[in-house]
Amino acid sequence: LDEVSKKSSLHPKPAGLVLQYGTAGFRTNAKQLDHVMFRMGLLATLRSKKTEATIGVMVTASHNPEEDNGVKLVDPMGEMVTPTWEGYATQLANAEQEDLLAALKDVIEKEAINMSQEANVFVGKDTRSSSASLSQAVLDGVSALGGHSKDYGLVTTPQLHYMVCCQNTQGKYGEATVEGYYKKLCQAFIQLTNNASNCTDDQKHLSVDGANGIGALKVREMESHLKKELHISLFNDGSKGKLNHQCGADFVKVQQNAPTGIKINPGERGCSFDGDADRIVYYYIDSEGQFHLLDGDKIATLISTFLKELLTQAALDLKIAVVQTAYANGSSTHYLEDTMKVIVRCTKTGVKHLHHAAQEFDIGVYFEANGHGTVLFSKAAEEKIQQLAENPGADDERKRAALLLQNTVNVINQTVGDAISDMLLIEAILAIKGMTIQQWDAIYSDLPNRQLKVKVSDRRVIDTTDAERRAVSPAGLQEAIDSLVKKYRQARSFVRPSGTEDVVRVYAEAETQESADDLAHEVSLAVYRLAGGVGDEPKPLH
């Protein structure tokens, strides 16, 4: 550990600074992160020794502004690091300079880590100007504890997750190179689109907003592998605009408007990635110039419908479910349950909860409304699909469906939400079904909804249950919400504490926008009065 104390003095911690490892890892202004990066290099090395596997460290702040940065750890199968180790991350990051060695020893003892075990860490970074020096700090941390590192340089977050999974499955999941990633996904995409009858060049065209980030660079790199099966017009490619500024999936979702810098004709498909390319949303502009957003709910519906149809054609008895959060639009839930007869499971907000629930089914489709999501296939499901695809005695229809399912499995990045992979899957489904984006949008109509925030003195007074759909405390709040909801048609509302600031988030939906707005306002007032609101009481929206 002498090496650690020598090197850590080159990455000193500002005294008194406290950071929390959240859903997205650490995220804050880049100037405050050098010590954190060095220490995450140390922690990743310990995690690698403990799991006897390769661990990933991704330097990115996703959809945050350019001046921020952040870091996430990736566990052996490409999933997020466990809650216990999130706790260690927070402890290490916040230990004052002189307490760092004690904090490290604490982790080593608690986890009974064999320090002579070899360690391997993969490191990736996004395009932010601060990412180069910060990823170097991670590499310094790895070498301080004698770990081996591989620096992948500029990659999307999902690409790094993919590399870690490939490495730890000894190549069963794929080849742990960027080139291997493009090959696997694009080959599967081309096989899928071979099943689309006479697609015109118009139908093969897609406008992509790269959020002026890493996703744009990687789409450019991938294009040659697509063999002209998809014609991409790339906008916000980072050559002149600022990362995530008036562009990217988050901007589009929040503003309900097309990103700046994209040229899109009426009826044409467009999509936006976020800053590290792990989220995607689609949209189009109709002949009246009206903007239409197709968010994570619409994406999950398209994908699960396609998979359900293939399972029926293949006569495979596999359980498919869609996992949503309370924020999923009520219309999507009704359509999935009533029309498609698909199981719908609701979980708490946050990707890890969705991912975990999706693992309970043969096929689990999960997307947050913000466009982050993927599909998980159980080992048994993948084996059944493969057996049928290779069965010489199976009839043609069943076999065709099994081959389509097999290629669908290969085009999907099961480790984490991946904008590039999700884009290829969506494009393949639309081509195979001969569907326009308008037809996809018309599968169901969203109920009008409204989200509001109420400032409170302490968000912890709100406690929820039933996947955050009901409030247990403060007393009387849920009763108040129930009686307000009864006043409106097709209405639903819930409140939950923010994970990051002292505000309570309010969601309401109803038959009309006016009803949704009124309900959201009335529920906000109830929160303000019963949960210790601060500042002025919420004003009506109309």
N, C-alpha and C positions, 0 to 999 in steps of 0.2 A: 504493500500500500504506500510505500515511500514515493513511488512513481506518481501515484494519484495526488499526494499532497504537493509534490513539485509542480505537476501540470495544472492542478486546480487553481494555483495562484495566478496562472495566466488567464483564467476565466473566472474572475472574482464575482461574488454575489453582492449586489447593492444591499447594504444593511437594511433590515426592516421590510424588504419587499416580500409580500406573500402572494403566491399564485395557487390556483386549484386545478387539478387534472380533471377535466370534465368529459362529457360525451365525445368532444372533438379534441381531446388531449389538452395541451396548454396553448392558449392563444392570447396574445397581447401585442403591444407595440414592440417592434423588432429590437429596439435599443435595449430592452430589458431582458433579452433572452439568451445572451451568450453563455452565462453560467448554467442555465437550465439545459441547454443543448449538450454541453460537456457532461453534465450529470446524467442525462438520458442515454448518452453513450455508455456510461458506467453501468446504468441499470439494465440496458439491453444486453450487455455482456454477462451480467449476473443471471438474467432471465434465460439466456442461451445456455449457460452452464447448468442451470437448474433443469431445463427441459431437454437438454442434450440435443438441441435442434437450432436451426437458423432463425433469428429474430429480425424483424424489419424496423427501421426508424425512418419516418417520412417527415421532411421539413416542409410545412405548408400551413397557410391560414385560410385555405379554401376560398369562401366567398367574401372574406373580410377585405377591407381596403388595402391598397398596395403597401402602406407603411407598417402594417401589422405582419407578424409571422407566427408560427406555431410549430408544434411537434406532436406526432402520434406514434405509439408503439404498435407493432404488428406481431401477433402470436403465431405459433408454428403452422397452423392450417390456414393462415391468411386472415384470421378473425381478429377482433379487437382484444386487447390485453385484458386479463381478468380483473375484477374489482379489487381484490387484495393487492395486486401489483399497481393498480391505479393509486391506491393508498400509499404504497412505497414511493411512487413517482412524486406525489405531493410532498411527502416527508423529505425526500432527497432535495427537491427543488427549493424547499424553504429553509433547510438547515443553514445556519450562519456559517461563514467560511471556516471558523475554528471547530465547528461541530460536524463537519462533513464526514470525516473518517469514522466517527462514532456512529453516525446514521448508516453508513455503508456496512459497518460491522454488524449493526443491528439486523439488517436484512439478511446478511450472510448467515448469522446465527439462527434467526427465526426460520429460515428456509433450509437450513443445514446444507448449504451449498459447498460442493467439493471444488475448491479453488484451482485444483490441478486439471479439472475437466477443460477440454478445448471449447472455445466459444467462436461463433460465427454470426456476424451482423451485416445485413444488407441496408444500405442507406440511399435514399432518393430525395430529390428536392424539386420545388416548383420554380417558376420563372422570376420570382421577386428579386429585387436587387440585393436584399439582405440574405438570400438563401445560400449563396456561395460560402460566405464566412461562417454562417451558422451551421451548415452541414459539415464544415471542416472541424468545428468545435465538437460535433458528435463523434467524428472519426478520431479526434484526439482522446475523447473519453474511452472509446473502445480500445485504443492501443495502450492507454494508461493501465488497463487491467489485463493486458496481454491478449486481447481478443483479436481475431482476424476479421477484417471488414472488406466488403466489396462495395464500391461507390458506383451506383447506377447513374449518377448525374441527374440530368433533367428527365423525370418520368411523371406520369399522372399518379395520383394516390392509388387507384385501383391496379395500375401496372405493378407497383411495388408489392401490393398484397398478393398479386398473381405470382410474382417471382418467388416470394417466400414459400407459397404453397407448392409450387413446382419443385423447388429445392428439397422440401421436406417430404415430398411423396416420391423422391428419387426419380422425378421426371414423369411419373404416371399422369399427373395433371397437365403436363406440357413441358416445354423447354424453357428454362429460366433465363430467357433473353428477350429483349424488346422485339427482335425479329421473330422469335418463336411465338410470341403473343400475337403479332399481326398474322402470321401464317395460320395458326390454329383458328382464330376468329374469322378471318377472311375466307379460308377454305370452307368452313361450315356455312358461312353466309352465301357463298357462290353455289354450294350444293343445294341450299334451301331455295334460292331464286331460280334454279333450274326447274323447279316445280311450278313456276309462275308462267301462265300462258301469255304469249305475245305481249310483253311489257314494252310500251313505247319509250323513247328517250325522255319525253316529258314526264312520264310516270317514274322514271329512274332519277329524277332531279330533286335534290334537297338543298336548302340553304341552311348553313350552320353558323351560329354565332359562337365563336370560341372564347368569349369573355376576355379577350386579350391576354389569355393565359396559356398554360402548358397544354391544354386540350387541343388548341389550335395547331401547335407545333406537331403534335402526335398524329392528328388527322392528316396533315400534310405528308408525314412520313409513311402513313398507311396507304395512301391513295393508290400507289402502284400495285399493291396487293389485291385491290378490288377488281382489277381487270375490266374496268369500265361498266361493271354491273350496277354501280351507283355513281351518279354524277353529282359531286359536291361543289357548291359555291361557298367558299369560306369567307366569312366577314369577321371583323374584330379579331384579326389574327395576331395582334401584338406588335405589328410594324409601326403603328402610330398612336393608337389609343392607350388609355391607362387601364390596368387590370381591374376588372369588375366595375369600372366606372360607367354608369348608364348602360350596362350590358350584362349578360350572364343570366343564368337561370333564376337566381334570387331576385334580381332587379325586375325581370319579366313577371315573375309570380306576384311580387308585392305591388308593382305598379299596374298590373293587368294591361300591359302595353308592350308593343314590339320594342326590341332594343334599338338604341341609336346606331347608325352606321350599317343597317341591313337593308338591302333592296329586295322587296318581295312582292310579286304580282298577286292580284286577287286569286284566291283558291289554291295557291301554291303552298307546299309544306315548308315550315321553318322550324328549327329547334335551337335551343340555347343550352350550353354546358355551363357549369359553375367554374370557379377559378382553378380547382384541382381536378376537374372532370369526373367527379363521382355523383353528379346529379344531372338530370336532363328534363326539360319540359318542351312540349311541342306547341305550335300555334299556326293559325292562318288568318288572313284578312278576307272577309267576304266581299261580294260585289258592291255592297253599300259602304265599304270602308270600315266595317265593324271588326274589331279584334276579337279572336276566339282563342282561349287558352285551353290546352289539353294537359292537365297536370298528372301527378302521380296516380291519382284515383283512376283517371281515364286510361293511363298506361297499364295499370294492373288489370283493369277490366279487359282490355284488348288481348293481353298476353294470356290471362287465365281462360278466356273464352276459346282462344286458339288451341291451348293445351287440352282443354276439356273435350273439344271436338275431335282432336287427334286420338285421345284415349278411347273415346267411343268407337272411332273407326278401327282402332287397333284391338278393340275388345280386351283391353288391359284393365284389370281390376286394381286400380291405384287410387288412393285418396288424395284429392287435390284441395287445397284450401288457400284462401286469400287472407293475409293478415293486415289489419288496418289499425289506425289509432282513432281516438274519438274525433279527430279533425276531419276524417274522411267524410265526404258529402253523403248525406242520407240517401240520395238517389242512387249512388253507386252501390251502397249496401243492399238496398231493396232489389236492384237489378240482379246483382250476383246471387242473392239468396232465392228470390222468387222466380226469376226467369231462367237463370243459368243453373240453378240448383247446386251451387258451389258452397262449400262450408266457408263461413266468414268468422274470423277470430279477431277480437279487439284487444289490444294491449296498451300499456302505458306509452307515452310519447318517448321517442329515442330509439335509434336504429338497433341498439343491442337487444332491446326488448322484442322488437319485431323479428330480428334474425333468430333469436332463441325460440320464439313461438313457431316460426316457419319450419324449424328442425323437427317438430313433432309429427309432421305429415310426410307421406310418400313424395308429394310435390308441394312445396310451400312458396307462394308468390307474395312478396311483400314490397310495398312502396309507400313512402310517406308522401303526403300531398305535395311537398316541395320537389318531388322528382328523384329522391334518393331511394333506390331499391334494386332488388334482383330476384332470382328464382333459385330455390334450393331443391336438389333431387337427392333422396336417400340412396344409400348404396344399393339397397334391394330394388328400388325403382330403376336405377341405371342398369342393373343386371337384367331385369325383366325385359327392358326395352332392347338391350343388346341381344338377348337370346332370341327374341321374336324377329329382329332384323336379320339375324343369321340363320333362322330356321328355314331349311329348304322346303319343308312341307306346308308352310303357311300360305294362305291365299293372297293374291296380289294387293287387295285393298288394305288388309291388315299389315302387310309388309311395307307398303308405301308409307303408311302412317308411322310405323316403327322407325323407318329410315328418317322421316321428317323429325320425329322426336329425338333421334340420336344426334342429328345435326343441330337441333335446337339446344340440346344439352351442351354441345361444343361451342356454340356461339355465345353462350352465357358465361359471365365471370361470376362463379358462385361464391367467391370469397367476400364480395362487398359490392355495393352499388357502383356501376361503372357506366358513365355516359356513352363511351364509344361502343361498348358491348350492347347496351340497351338500344342505342340508335340502330345498330345492325339488325338486331332482333325485330324491332318495330318495322323497319323498312322491309325486311323479309316477309313478315306477316301481312303487311298491306299489299305487297306484290302478289303473294300466294292467293290471298282472298280477293284480289282485284278491287280493293277498297280505296276510295278517296279519303282524304283527311276529314272532309265534311261528313261522309258516311260513318266514319269512326266516331266523330264528335256526336252524331245523332243517336248513338246506341242508347244513351239516356241523357236527360237534361238536368243539370245541377240545380238543386234547390238554392234560391238566393240566400246568402249568408253574410255575416258581419263579425269581424274580430275586433275587440277593443282591449285596452289595458287600463287597469285601475291602480294608482299608486297607493301603497299601504305602508304603515310604519314597520311591519314585520310580516313577510310573506309566509312564515311558518305557522301562523294562526290558521291557515287553510290546510285541511287534511282531506285527502280524497280516497275513494275506493272504486271498485268496479271499473278498472282500467281508466281512472281519472274522470269517469262520467258522472259520479255523484260525490257531493261534499259531505264529509262526516262532521267536520267542525269548520267555523264556529257554529254554535247551536242556532237553529232556526234558519240558517242560510238555504239548505236544500229544500226545506218546506216552502220558503219564499220563491225559489226558482221554479219548483213544481207548479205553484199556483199561477205564476206569470206565464209559464209555457202553455197552460190550459186555455189562455185567452186567444191563442193564435192557431191557425190551421197548419197541419204538417210541421209543427214546431218542435224544436229540440234546443236545449242550451246546457252548457256546462262551464265550470270555472276551475282553473288550476293555477297553483303558484308557479311563477317563472323559475327556471333552473338557474338563472344568472343574476337577476336584479330584484329589488323589493317592489314587484308589481304582481298583480293577479291578472291572468289572461282570461278573457271572457269570449266564448264562442256562442253564436246563435244562428239558427237557420229556420226559415218558415216559407210559406207559400209565395209571398211577395217580398220584394226588397224592402219595402216600407215596413212590413211586419217584422222582418229580420232585424232591421235597424232599431225599431221601437223596442223589441224584445231585448236586444243587446244592451240598449241604454237602461232599460228598467232593471235588468240583472246587474249592470254596473252600479246602479244606485244602491241595490240591496247589498252588494259587496262593500261599497263605500261605507254604508251605515253599520253593517254587522261585523266587518273584518278590519276596522281601524283605518279607514281611508285617510290620506293626508292631502293638503291643498284644497282647491275648490272642488265642490261636488260635480260629478260628471254632467256635462251639458247634453241636452237632446241633440240628435244629429239633424233633425229637420226644424 
